[in-house]
Amino acid sequence: MYAVPSNLSPASEKFEDWVTKRVQMLRKANPDMEETAIPVELVTCSGSGLDQHISPLKR
């Protein structure tokens, strides 16, 4: 699911749905996160589908 390239606009509803579902999956898999901010790179993907740099998680 994450290593899939996309040329969707960040303004598209489909892109927003993908990001929302990814955030929900992460929160479900890590219930101790509560409302911790999730790095945007973790729930979006580049044109190649592979992002080598993830922002550090800030608590």
CHARMM-style PDB file with segment names, atoms N, HN, CA, C and O in Angstrom:
ATOM      1  N   MET     1       0.816  -1.193   0.000  1.00  0.00      PROA
ATOM      2  CA  MET     1       0.000   0.000   0.000  1.00  0.00      PROA
ATOM      3  C   MET     1       0.859   1.256   0.000  1.00  0.00      PROA
ATOM      4  O   MET     1       0.483   2.249  -0.622  1.00  0.00      PROA
ATOM      5  N   TYR     2       2.006   1.242   0.681  1.00  0.00      PROA
ATOM      6  HN  TYR     2       2.312   0.435   1.186  1.00  0.00      PROA
ATOM      7  CA  TYR     2       2.828   2.437   0.752  1.00  0.00      PROA
ATOM      8  C   TYR     2       3.793   2.565  -0.405  1.00  0.00      PROA
ATOM      9  O   TYR     2       4.158   3.684  -0.766  1.00  0.00      PROA
ATOM     10  N   ALA     3       4.214   1.481  -0.990  1.00  0.00      PROA
ATOM     11  HN  ALA     3       3.917   0.573  -0.696  1.00  0.00      PROA
ATOM     12  CA  ALA     3       5.200   1.544  -2.075  1.00  0.00      PROA
ATOM     13  C   ALA     3       4.514   1.609  -3.435  1.00  0.00      PROA
ATOM     14  O   ALA     3       4.969   0.997  -4.401  1.00  0.00      PROA
ATOM     15  N   VAL     4       3.432   2.347  -3.498  1.00  0.00      PROA
ATOM     16  HN  VAL     4       3.062   2.844  -2.713  1.00  0.00      PROA
ATOM     17  CA  VAL     4       2.678   2.495  -4.734  1.00  0.00      PROA
ATOM     18  C   VAL     4       2.778   3.947  -5.187  1.00  0.00      PROA
ATOM     19  O   VAL     4       2.353   4.851  -4.468  1.00  0.00      PROA
ATOM     20  N   PRO     5       3.331   4.175  -6.361  1.00  0.00      PROA
ATOM     21  CA  PRO     5       3.420   5.567  -6.820  1.00  0.00      PROA
ATOM     22  C   PRO     5       2.039   6.150  -7.094  1.00  0.00      PROA
ATOM     23  O   PRO     5       1.098   5.434  -7.437  1.00  0.00      PROA
ATOM     24  N   SER     6       1.945   7.442  -6.937  1.00  0.00      PROA
ATOM     25  HN  SER     6       2.709   8.024  -6.658  1.00  0.00      PROA
ATOM     26  CA  SER     6       0.672   8.109  -7.165  1.00  0.00      PROA
ATOM     27  C   SER     6       0.931   9.473  -7.778  1.00  0.00      PROA
ATOM     28  O   SER     6       1.885  10.159  -7.411  1.00  0.00      PROA
ATOM     29  N   ASN     7       0.092   9.854  -8.694  1.00  0.00      PROA
ATOM     30  HN  ASN     7      -0.683   9.296  -8.992  1.00  0.00      PROA
ATOM     31  CA  ASN     7       0.178  11.214  -9.228  1.00  0.00      PROA
ATOM     32  C   ASN     7      -1.081  11.992  -8.841  1.00  0.00      PROA
ATOM     33  O   ASN     7      -1.467  12.951  -9.509  1.00  0.00      PROA
ATOM     34  N   LEU     8      -1.716  11.553  -7.739  1.00  0.00      PROA
ATOM     35  HN  LEU     8      -1.402  10.773  -7.196  1.00  0.00      PROA
ATOM     36  CA  LEU     8      -2.906  12.252  -7.256  1.00  0.00      PROA
ATOM     37  C   LEU     8      -2.525  13.617  -6.693  1.00  0.00      PROA
ATOM     38  O   LEU     8      -1.474  13.781  -6.074  1.00  0.00      PROA
ATOM     39  N   SER     9      -3.378  14.565  -6.915  1.00  0.00      PROA
ATOM     40  HN  SER     9      -4.233  14.432  -7.418  1.00  0.00      PROA
ATOM     41  CA  SER     9      -3.185  15.894  -6.349  1.00  0.00      PROA
ATOM     42  C   SER     9      -3.477  15.847  -4.848  1.00  0.00      PROA
ATOM     43  O   SER     9      -4.413  15.167  -4.429  1.00  0.00      PROA
ATOM     44  N   PRO    10      -2.703  16.549  -4.042  1.00  0.00      PROA
ATOM     45  CA  PRO    10      -3.008  16.618  -2.610  1.00  0.00      PROA
ATOM     46  C   PRO    10      -4.382  17.238  -2.344  1.00  0.00      PROA
ATOM     47  O   PRO    10      -4.913  17.115  -1.240  1.00  0.00      PROA
ATOM     48  N   ALA    11      -4.954  17.896  -3.339  1.00  0.00      PROA
ATOM     49  HN  ALA    11      -4.523  17.995  -4.236  1.00  0.00      PROA
ATOM     50  CA  ALA    11      -6.272  18.499  -3.188  1.00  0.00      PROA
ATOM     51  C   ALA    11      -7.401  17.529  -3.558  1.00  0.00      PROA
ATOM     52  O   ALA    11      -8.574  17.858  -3.384  1.00  0.00      PROA
ATOM     53  N   SER    12      -7.060  16.343  -4.063  1.00  0.00      PROA
ATOM     54  HN  SER    12      -6.107  16.075  -4.204  1.00  0.00      PROA
ATOM     55  CA  SER    12      -8.109  15.414  -4.498  1.00  0.00      PROA
ATOM     56  C   SER    12      -8.731  14.679  -3.309  1.00  0.00      PROA
ATOM     57  O   SER    12      -8.070  14.441  -2.297  1.00  0.00      PROA
ATOM     58  N   GLU    13      -9.990  14.330  -3.444  1.00  0.00      PROA
ATOM     59  HN  GLU    13     -10.526  14.523  -4.266  1.00  0.00      PROA
ATOM     60  CA  GLU    13     -10.693  13.604  -2.385  1.00  0.00      PROA
ATOM     61  C   GLU    13     -10.109  12.208  -2.189  1.00  0.00      PROA
ATOM     62  O   GLU    13     -10.029  11.721  -1.061  1.00  0.00      PROA
ATOM     63  N   LYS    14      -9.703  11.566  -3.274  1.00  0.00      PROA
ATOM     64  HN  LYS    14      -9.768  11.961  -4.190  1.00  0.00      PROA
ATOM     65  CA  LYS    14      -9.131  10.224  -3.180  1.00  0.00      PROA
ATOM     66  C   LYS    14      -7.833  10.250  -2.363  1.00  0.00      PROA
ATOM     67  O   LYS    14      -7.610   9.378  -1.524  1.00  0.00      PROA
ATOM     68  N   PHE    15      -6.984  11.247  -2.608  1.00  0.00      PROA
ATOM     69  HN  PHE    15      -7.165  11.956  -3.290  1.00  0.00      PROA
ATOM     70  CA  PHE    15      -5.736  11.387  -1.857  1.00  0.00      PROA
ATOM     71  C   PHE    15      -6.044  11.595  -0.376  1.00  0.00      PROA
ATOM     72  O   PHE    15      -5.415  10.977   0.482  1.00  0.00      PROA
ATOM     73  N   GLU    16      -7.000  12.455  -0.076  1.00  0.00      PROA
ATOM     74  HN  GLU    16      -7.511  12.958  -0.773  1.00  0.00      PROA
ATOM     75  CA  GLU    16      -7.387  12.721   1.312  1.00  0.00      PROA
ATOM     76  C   GLU    16      -7.911  11.449   1.983  1.00  0.00      PROA
ATOM     77  O   GLU    16      -7.604  11.196   3.148  1.00  0.00      PROA
ATOM     78  N   ASP    17      -8.693  10.653   1.265  1.00  0.00      PROA
ATOM     79  HN  ASP    17      -8.943  10.859   0.319  1.00  0.00      PROA
ATOM     80  CA  ASP    17      -9.197   9.385   1.799  1.00  0.00      PROA
ATOM     81  C   ASP    17      -8.049   8.434   2.114  1.00  0.00      PROA
ATOM     82  O   ASP    17      -8.053   7.790   3.164  1.00  0.00      PROA
ATOM     83  N   TRP    18      -7.060   8.334   1.214  1.00  0.00      PROA
ATOM     84  HN  TRP    18      -7.057   8.857   0.361  1.00  0.00      PROA
ATOM     85  CA  TRP    18      -5.897   7.457   1.436  1.00  0.00      PROA
ATOM     86  C   TRP    18      -5.154   7.867   2.703  1.00  0.00      PROA
ATOM     87  O   TRP    18      -4.823   7.028   3.540  1.00  0.00      PROA
ATOM     88  N   VAL    19      -4.897   9.167   2.833  1.00  0.00      PROA
ATOM     89  HN  VAL    19      -5.167   9.849   2.152  1.00  0.00      PROA
ATOM     90  CA  VAL    19      -4.155   9.667   3.996  1.00  0.00      PROA
ATOM     91  C   VAL    19      -4.944   9.389   5.281  1.00  0.00      PROA
ATOM     92  O   VAL    19      -4.372   8.940   6.275  1.00  0.00      PROA
ATOM     93  N   THR    20      -6.231   9.651   5.263  1.00  0.00      PROA
ATOM     94  HN  THR    20      -6.695  10.016   4.456  1.00  0.00      PROA
ATOM     95  CA  THR    20      -7.072   9.417   6.439  1.00  0.00      PROA
ATOM     96  C   THR    20      -7.037   7.952   6.840  1.00  0.00      PROA
ATOM     97  O   THR    20      -6.898   7.640   8.023  1.00  0.00      PROA
ATOM     98  N   LYS    21      -7.161   7.049   5.878  1.00  0.00      PROA
ATOM     99  HN  LYS    21      -7.273   7.302   4.917  1.00  0.00      PROA
ATOM    100  CA  LYS    21      -7.129   5.608   6.177  1.00  0.00      PROA
ATOM    101  C   LYS    21      -5.777   5.191   6.734  1.00  0.00      PROA
ATOM    102  O   LYS    21      -5.718   4.367   7.646  1.00  0.00      PROA
ATOM    103  N   ARG    22      -4.700   5.737   6.208  1.00  0.00      PROA
ATOM    104  HN  ARG    22      -4.749   6.407   5.466  1.00  0.00      PROA
ATOM    105  CA  ARG    22      -3.354   5.394   6.701  1.00  0.00      PROA
ATOM    106  C   ARG    22      -3.171   5.868   8.139  1.00  0.00      PROA
ATOM    107  O   ARG    22      -2.594   5.154   8.959  1.00  0.00      PROA
ATOM    108  N   VAL    23      -3.658   7.065   8.447  1.00  0.00      PROA
ATOM    109  HN  VAL    23      -4.127   7.645   7.781  1.00  0.00      PROA
ATOM    110  CA  VAL    23      -3.579   7.579   9.819  1.00  0.00      PROA
ATOM    111  C   VAL    23      -4.372   6.671  10.754  1.00  0.00      PROA
ATOM    112  O   VAL    23      -3.897   6.334  11.838  1.00  0.00      PROA
ATOM    113  N   GLN    24      -5.568   6.276  10.348  1.00  0.00      PROA
ATOM    114  HN  GLN    24      -5.954   6.550   9.467  1.00  0.00      PROA
ATOM    115  CA  GLN    24      -6.396   5.386  11.167  1.00  0.00      PROA
ATOM    116  C   GLN    24      -5.706   4.050  11.403  1.00  0.00      PROA
ATOM    117  O   GLN    24      -5.744   3.519  12.513  1.00  0.00      PROA
ATOM    118  N   MET    25      -5.069   3.498  10.359  1.00  0.00      PROA
ATOM    119  HN  MET    25      -5.037   3.929   9.457  1.00  0.00      PROA
ATOM    120  CA  MET    25      -4.356   2.225  10.504  1.00  0.00      PROA
ATOM    121  C   MET    25      -3.207   2.357  11.499  1.00  0.00      PROA
ATOM    122  O   MET    25      -3.015   1.480  12.340  1.00  0.00      PROA
ATOM    123  N   LEU    26      -2.446   3.438  11.412  1.00  0.00      PROA
ATOM    124  HN  LEU    26      -2.602   4.151  10.728  1.00  0.00      PROA
ATOM    125  CA  LEU    26      -1.331   3.656  12.326  1.00  0.00      PROA
ATOM    126  C   LEU    26      -1.811   3.802  13.766  1.00  0.00      PROA
ATOM    127  O   LEU    26      -1.212   3.235  14.681  1.00  0.00      PROA
ATOM    128  N   ARG    27      -2.872   4.548  13.968  1.00  0.00      PROA
ATOM    129  HN  ARG    27      -3.358   5.008  13.225  1.00  0.00      PROA
ATOM    130  CA  ARG    27      -3.406   4.746  15.327  1.00  0.00      PROA
ATOM    131  C   ARG    27      -3.964   3.439  15.889  1.00  0.00      PROA
ATOM    132  O   ARG    27      -3.817   3.162  17.079  1.00  0.00      PROA
ATOM    133  N   LYS    28      -4.602   2.639  15.040  1.00  0.00      PROA
ATOM    134  HN  LYS    28      -4.722   2.863  14.073  1.00  0.00      PROA
ATOM    135  CA  LYS    28      -5.146   1.353  15.492  1.00  0.00      PROA
ATOM    136  C   LYS    28      -4.011   0.391  15.858  1.00  0.00      PROA
ATOM    137  O   LYS    28      -4.110  -0.337  16.845  1.00  0.00      PROA
ATOM    138  N   ALA    29      -2.946   0.387  15.075  1.00  0.00      PROA
ATOM    139  HN  ALA    29      -2.866   0.979  14.273  1.00  0.00      PROA
ATOM    140  CA  ALA    29      -1.817  -0.506  15.324  1.00  0.00      PROA
ATOM    141  C   ALA    29      -0.967  -0.041  16.514  1.00  0.00      PROA
ATOM    142  O   ALA    29      -0.229  -0.833  17.101  1.00  0.00      PROA
ATOM    143  N   ASN    30      -1.076   1.241  16.861  1.00  0.00      PROA
ATOM    144  HN  ASN    30      -1.675   1.884  16.383  1.00  0.00      PROA
ATOM    145  CA  ASN    30      -0.277   1.824  17.948  1.00  0.00      PROA
ATOM    146  C   ASN    30      -1.168   2.657  18.866  1.00  0.00      PROA
ATOM    147  O   ASN    30      -1.076   3.884  18.868  1.00  0.00      PROA
ATOM    148  N   PRO    31      -2.029   2.003  19.647  1.00  0.00      PROA
ATOM    149  CA  PRO    31      -2.987   2.751  20.469  1.00  0.00      PROA
ATOM    150  C   PRO    31      -2.333   3.661  21.513  1.00  0.00      PROA
ATOM    151  O   PRO    31      -2.971   4.600  21.988  1.00  0.00      PROA
ATOM    152  N   ASP    32      -1.088   3.404  21.877  1.00  0.00      PROA
ATOM    153  HN  ASP    32      -0.570   2.641  21.491  1.00  0.00      PROA
ATOM    154  CA  ASP    32      -0.408   4.257  22.853  1.00  0.00      PROA
ATOM    155  C   ASP    32      -0.011   5.611  22.272  1.00  0.00      PROA
ATOM    156  O   ASP    32       0.394   6.507  23.013  1.00  0.00      PROA
ATOM    157  N   MET    33      -0.123   5.769  20.957  1.00  0.00      PROA
ATOM    158  HN  MET    33      -0.452   5.042  20.355  1.00  0.00      PROA
ATOM    159  CA  MET    33       0.226   7.034  20.310  1.00  0.00      PROA
ATOM    160  C   MET    33      -0.721   8.156  20.707  1.00  0.00      PROA
ATOM    161  O   MET    33      -0.339   9.326  20.718  1.00  0.00      PROA
ATOM    162  N   GLU    34      -1.953   7.797  21.031  1.00  0.00      PROA
ATOM    163  HN  GLU    34      -2.263   6.847  21.022  1.00  0.00      PROA
ATOM    164  CA  GLU    34      -3.002   8.769  21.327  1.00  0.00      PROA
ATOM    165  C   GLU    34      -3.053   9.823  20.236  1.00  0.00      PROA
ATOM    166  O   GLU    34      -3.328   9.493  19.083  1.00  0.00      PROA
ATOM    167  N   GLU    35      -2.799  11.069  20.563  1.00  0.00      PROA
ATOM    168  HN  GLU    35      -2.576  11.337  21.500  1.00  0.00      PROA
ATOM    169  CA  GLU    35      -2.885  12.136  19.563  1.00  0.00      PROA
ATOM    170  C   GLU    35      -1.500  12.632  19.124  1.00  0.00      PROA
ATOM    171  O   GLU    35      -1.363  13.770  18.674  1.00  0.00      PROA
ATOM    172  N   THR    36      -0.478  11.783  19.255  1.00  0.00      PROA
ATOM    173  HN  THR    36      -0.590  10.859  19.621  1.00  0.00      PROA
ATOM    174  CA  THR    36       0.861  12.149  18.811  1.00  0.00      PROA
ATOM    175  C   THR    36       0.827  12.465  17.322  1.00  0.00      PROA
ATOM    176  O   THR    36       0.205  11.745  16.541  1.00  0.00      PROA
ATOM    177  N   ALA    37       1.490  13.534  16.937  1.00  0.00      PROA
ATOM    178  HN  ALA    37       1.995  14.120  17.572  1.00  0.00      PROA
ATOM    179  CA  ALA    37       1.549  13.913  15.525  1.00  0.00      PROA
ATOM    180  C   ALA    37       2.275  12.843  14.716  1.00  0.00      PROA
ATOM    181  O   ALA    37       3.304  12.321  15.145  1.00  0.00      PROA
ATOM    182  N   ILE    38       1.742  12.528  13.565  1.00  0.00      PROA
ATOM    183  HN  ILE    38       0.907  12.952  13.216  1.00  0.00      PROA
ATOM    184  CA  ILE    38       2.338  11.540  12.671  1.00  0.00      PROA
ATOM    185  C   ILE    38       3.063  12.293  11.561  1.00  0.00      PROA
ATOM    186  O   ILE    38       2.478  13.186  10.947  1.00  0.00      PROA
ATOM    187  N   PRO    39       4.333  11.950  11.289  1.00  0.00      PROA
ATOM    188  CA  PRO    39       5.051  12.630  10.196  1.00  0.00      PROA
ATOM    189  C   PRO    39       4.285  12.482   8.876  1.00  0.00      PROA
ATOM    190  O   PRO    39       3.844  11.387   8.526  1.00  0.00      PROA
ATOM    191  N   VAL    40       4.134  13.575   8.163  1.00  0.00      PROA
ATOM    192  HN  VAL    40       4.492  14.465   8.447  1.00  0.00      PROA
ATOM    193  CA  VAL    40       3.361  13.576   6.930  1.00  0.00      PROA
ATOM    194  C   VAL    40       3.922  12.585   5.910  1.00  0.00      PROA
ATOM    195  O   VAL    40       3.170  12.001   5.130  1.00  0.00      PROA
ATOM    196  N   GLU    41       5.245  12.397   5.915  1.00  0.00      PROA
ATOM    197  HN  GLU    41       5.856  12.871   6.549  1.00  0.00      PROA
ATOM    198  CA  GLU    41       5.865  11.477   4.958  1.00  0.00      PROA
ATOM    199  C   GLU    41       5.441  10.025   5.202  1.00  0.00      PROA
ATOM    200  O   GLU    41       5.538   9.182   4.310  1.00  0.00      PROA
ATOM    201  N   LEU    42       4.975   9.750   6.411  1.00  0.00      PROA
ATOM    202  HN  LEU    42       4.896  10.435   7.135  1.00  0.00      PROA
ATOM    203  CA  LEU    42       4.575   8.389   6.749  1.00  0.00      PROA
ATOM    204  C   LEU    42       3.216   8.027   6.164  1.00  0.00      PROA
ATOM    205  O   LEU    42       2.926   6.844   5.984  1.00  0.00      PROA
ATOM    206  N   VAL    43       2.391   8.999   5.868  1.00  0.00      PROA
ATOM    207  HN  VAL    43       2.627   9.960   6.014  1.00  0.00      PROA
ATOM    208  CA  VAL    43       1.043   8.719   5.359  1.00  0.00      PROA
ATOM    209  C   VAL    43       0.831   9.217   3.934  1.00  0.00      PROA
ATOM    210  O   VAL    43      -0.266   9.097   3.388  1.00  0.00      PROA
ATOM    211  N   THR    44       1.877   9.776   3.334  1.00  0.00      PROA
ATOM    212  HN  THR    44       2.768   9.873   3.777  1.00  0.00      PROA
ATOM    213  CA  THR    44       1.823  10.173   1.930  1.00  0.00      PROA
ATOM    214  C   THR    44       2.961   9.457   1.223  1.00  0.00      PROA
ATOM    215  O   THR    44       3.799   8.840   1.880  1.00  0.00      PROA
ATOM    216  N   CYS    45       3.007   9.523  -0.082  1.00  0.00      PROA
ATOM    217  HN  CYS    45       2.326  10.024  -0.616  1.00  0.00      PROA
ATOM    218  CA  CYS    45       4.120   8.903  -0.793  1.00  0.00      PROA
ATOM    219  C   CYS    45       4.531   9.796  -1.953  1.00  0.00      PROA
ATOM    220  O   CYS    45       3.743  10.598  -2.456  1.00  0.00      PROA
ATOM    221  N   SER    46       5.762   9.640  -2.358  1.00  0.00      PROA
ATOM    222  HN  SER    46       6.402   8.989  -1.950  1.00  0.00      PROA
ATOM    223  CA  SER    46       6.296  10.437  -3.462  1.00  0.00      PROA
ATOM    224  C   SER    46       5.808   9.868  -4.786  1.00  0.00      PROA
ATOM    225  O   SER    46       5.095   8.865  -4.818  1.00  0.00      PROA
ATOM    226  N   GLY    47       6.188  10.501  -5.846  1.00  0.00      PROA
ATOM    227  HN  GLY    47       6.767  11.316  -5.820  1.00  0.00      PROA
ATOM    228  CA  GLY    47       5.830  10.011  -7.177  1.00  0.00      PROA
ATOM    229  C   GLY    47       6.366   8.618  -7.448  1.00  0.00      PROA
ATOM    230  O   GLY    47       5.771   7.860  -8.212  1.00  0.00      PROA
ATOM    231  N   SER    48       7.495   8.273  -6.823  1.00  0.00      PROA
ATOM    232  HN  SER    48       7.979   8.889  -6.201  1.00  0.00      PROA
ATOM    233  CA  SER    48       8.062   6.933  -7.016  1.00  0.00      PROA
ATOM    234  C   SER    48       7.426   5.920  -6.066  1.00  0.00      PROA
ATOM    235  O   SER    48       7.532   4.712  -6.279  1.00  0.00      PROA
ATOM    236  N   GLY    49       6.760   6.419  -5.011  1.00  0.00      PROA
ATOM    237  HN  GLY    49       6.674   7.401  -4.839  1.00  0.00      PROA
ATOM    238  CA  GLY    49       6.164   5.531  -4.021  1.00  0.00      PROA
ATOM    239  C   GLY    49       7.114   5.182  -2.899  1.00  0.00      PROA
ATOM    240  O   GLY    49       6.725   4.502  -1.950  1.00  0.00      PROA
ATOM    241  N   LEU    50       8.361   5.638  -2.990  1.00  0.00      PROA
ATOM    242  HN  LEU    50       8.677   6.190  -3.762  1.00  0.00      PROA
ATOM    243  CA  LEU    50       9.358   5.328  -1.960  1.00  0.00      PROA
ATOM    244  C   LEU    50       9.970   6.624  -1.437  1.00  0.00      PROA
ATOM    245  O   LEU    50      10.554   7.395  -2.199  1.00  0.00      PROA
ATOM    246  N   ASP    51       9.836   6.853  -0.163  1.00  0.00      PROA
ATOM    247  HN  ASP    51       9.362   6.227   0.456  1.00  0.00      PROA
ATOM    248  CA  ASP    51      10.415   8.033   0.475  1.00  0.00      PROA
ATOM    249  C   ASP    51      11.539   7.595   1.392  1.00  0.00      PROA
ATOM    250  O   ASP    51      11.329   6.783   2.293  1.00  0.00      PROA
ATOM    251  N   GLN    52      12.715   8.119   1.173  1.00  0.00      PROA
ATOM    252  HN  GLN    52      12.886   8.779   0.441  1.00  0.00      PROA
ATOM    253  CA  GLN    52      13.858   7.689   1.979  1.00  0.00      PROA
ATOM    254  C   GLN    52      14.031   8.501   3.245  1.00  0.00      PROA
ATOM    255  O   GLN    52      14.751   8.067   4.145  1.00  0.00      PROA
ATOM    256  N   HSD    53      13.405   9.658   3.355  1.00  0.00      PROA
ATOM    257  HN  HSD    53      12.821  10.011   2.624  1.00  0.00      PROA
ATOM    258  CA  HSD    53      13.586  10.502   4.530  1.00  0.00      PROA
ATOM    259  C   HSD    53      12.250  10.703   5.254  1.00  0.00      PROA
ATOM    260  O   HSD    53      11.298  11.241   4.690  1.00  0.00      PROA
ATOM    261  N   ILE    54      12.203  10.267   6.493  1.00  0.00      PROA
ATOM    262  HN  ILE    54      12.977   9.830   6.952  1.00  0.00      PROA
ATOM    263  CA  ILE    54      11.013  10.435   7.325  1.00  0.00      PROA
ATOM    264  C   ILE    54      11.364  11.404   8.438  1.00  0.00      PROA
ATOM    265  O   ILE    54      12.393  11.251   9.097  1.00  0.00      PROA
ATOM    266  N   SER    55      10.513  12.405   8.653  1.00  0.00      PROA
ATOM    267  HN  SER    55       9.677  12.529   8.119  1.00  0.00      PROA
ATOM    268  CA  SER    55      10.754  13.366   9.727  1.00  0.00      PROA
ATOM    269  C   SER    55      10.740  12.642  11.070  1.00  0.00      PROA
ATOM    270  O   SER    55       9.997  11.677  11.250  1.00  0.00      PROA
ATOM    271  N   PRO    56      11.557  13.104  12.010  1.00  0.00      PROA
ATOM    272  CA  PRO    56      11.553  12.476  13.333  1.00  0.00      PROA
ATOM    273  C   PRO    56      10.220  12.729  14.046  1.00  0.00      PROA
ATOM    274  O   PRO    56       9.611  13.787  13.887  1.00  0.00      PROA
ATOM    275  N   LEU    57       9.783  11.753  14.823  1.00  0.00      PROA
ATOM    276  HN  LEU    57      10.278  10.893  14.952  1.00  0.00      PROA
ATOM    277  CA  LEU    57       8.541  11.862  15.578  1.00  0.00      PROA
ATOM    278  C   LEU    57       8.771  12.752  16.779  1.00  0.00      PROA
ATOM    279  O   LEU    57       9.693  12.514  17.560  1.00  0.00      PROA
ATOM    280  N   LYS    58       7.953  13.766  16.938  1.00  0.00      PROA
ATOM    281  HN  LYS    58       7.205  13.959  16.304  1.00  0.00      PROA
ATOM    282  CA  LYS    58       8.089  14.702  18.063  1.00  0.00      PROA
ATOM    283  C   LYS    58       6.974  14.440  19.050  1.00  0.00      PROA
ATOM    284  O   LYS    58       5.805  14.354  18.673  1.00  0.00      PROA
ATOM    285  N   ARG    59       7.331  14.317  20.297  1.00  0.00      PROA
ATOM    286  HN  ARG    59       8.280  14.388  20.604  1.00  0.00      PROA
ATOM    287  CA  ARG    59       6.338  14.077  21.354  1.00  0.00      PROA
ATOM    288  C   ARG    59       6.192  15.281  22.216  1.00  0.00      PROA
ATOM    289  OT1 ARG    59       5.402  15.272  23.161  1.00  0.00      PROA
TER     290      ARG     59
END
